[in-house]
Amino acid sequence: MTEPHRTSPLRAGEIVPEFSGTTDSGSTISRADLLGRPTILYFYPKAGSPGCSAESREFARLHADFEAAGVRVIGVSVDSREAQHRFRDDCHLPFDLVSDEGQEISRAFGVLGALGMARRTTFLIGPDGKVLEVIRTFRPRRHVDVARERLLQLSEAPGAPPPHTETGRP
């Protein structure tokens, strides 16, 4: 099923669109795989670039905290599966990277930029598949800081979901 090309990112409160992609290890991941636990789905422009490496390494550094809180982390870019695999190895990432070489996932989430790369955008997704928060800033580490703060809050108070918000470019 092909989702329409969105011109702006999904917003807080919207349901994650249907999608399917291949991870760097060759497995398939889809919307259904995001259900049941909170997920950080972060889009980045280019595997191996300085900003994307810094962001991904920071997500990796905090991965044990996210896992302990029941939060899954997944990275997505339009790079090939092979480039994603090298990037994962180079940065020692303990989570899946999805190759969106055909740009369908980036289009469905509304993050495909004019140059054909995903714009740096992080979606915090609840266990029900709803977007809890959208983080859009050029500062890679800010994505990790906000994601950690919001999703760890969620894990501390499972009966009280966080408010739906959007974090713009500070």
N, C-alpha and C positions, 0 to 999 in steps of 0.2 A: 504494500500500500504506500503510495507516494503522498507525502504531506505537501501542502502548498508552500511556496517560497514566502516566508514572512519577511517583512522589511524592518521589523523591530523585534527585539528579543521577547520571548514569553515573559509574562508578568506574574508577579506573586498572585496566587489564587488560581491560576490556570492549571489545567491537567497537562502533564507531559505527553507530547504526541507519540503516536506509534512510530517506532524506528527499529532498525536492525543494523548491526555493524559487526565487524570482525576485529577481535582484539589482536594485539601483537603476538600472542601465543597461538592464534588460529581458531579460538573458540568464538562462538556467536553470542552477542549480547543484544538484548532488546528491552523495550519498555517494561515488559513483564518481569524482567530480572531486577528492576528497580523497586518493585513493590515489596512491602513487608518490613522494610527498615529504612531509616533515613539515608540519603545518598548525597554526596557532593559530586556533581557532574561538572567538571571544569573544562572549558574550551580554551585552547591556546593556539597562537598563530603558527609557530614553526618549531618542530622538534629539534633540539640541539642549539637553539638560539639562546643568548645569555639570559634574557628575561624569562623565557619559558623554562630554562634549566633551573634558574633560581626558584621560581614558583613551584615546580615539580619536586625539587629537593626539599623544599620547606613542607610540602604536603607529606613527603616521605618521612621527614624528621618527626612529624606529629602523628604518623599513621597509627602507632600503637595506642595513642590516646583516642583517636577516632574509633578504632576497632573495639577498644574497651567500652566505649559508649554505644556500640552497636551501629556505627556509621560507616558506610561503604564509601570509598573514594575511587573515582574513575576519571581518567583524562581523555580528551578527544581533540584531534586535529585532523587536517586534511592530508597529512603526510601518509605515505604508503605504510603498509604493515611492516615491511622490512625496516624502514626508517624509525617507526615506533619501537620496534624491537631493539634496535641499536640504542635509541634514546633511553629506553627503560634500563638496559644494561649499563650504559654510561653513567646514568644518574642513580643507579641502584634503587629503583622504584619497586616497592612491594605491592603495587596495585596494578590493575589492568589499564592499558592504553588502547583506545579504539581508533582504528584507521577509518577516516571518513573521506577516502580518496575521491569518491564520487560526489561529495559535498551535500548529500541528501540530508544527513543528520544536522549539519550546520544550517541548512536552509530551513528545516522543520523547526528548529529552535530560534530562528531569526538572528543568527550570529555570523552569517557569511558576509565577509567584507568585500569591498570593491576589487581588491587584488586577488580574490579567490581563496583567501585564507580566513580561518575563523577569527573573529574578534575576541580578545581576552574577556571572557564572561564566565562567571561561576553561578551555577544553579544549585540551591539547597532544596532538596526534594524530600517531602515527607513520605512516610511509609505507605500512604494512600495514593501516591503518584502526583500529588499537587505540589506546585512550586511554592515553597515557603518564602524564599528570598532570592533576588537576583543581584549579583555583585558585578558592577561594571566600573572598572578603574584601570588606568594604565599601570598602576603600581602592583606588580605581581605579588608581593608579600602581603599586601592588604587583603587580597582574596583569601589567603590562608587564615589570616588573623580574624576576619569577620566570620568565615565559615566555622572556625574553631569555637569562637565565642557563642555563636547562635546555636550550633548543633549540640555543643556540650550542655548548653542551657536546656535544650529539649530533652536530653537524656537525664538530666537531674530532676525534671518535673514532667514525667511522661503523661500525667493526667491533664496537663495544661499546655497545649501546643503554643508555640511562639506566635506572635502576631505576624500577619503577612505584610512584608515590607519590601522596599527596593532600596538598594544602596547605590547612589549615583556616583559620579566622578568627583571625589573630593579634591 
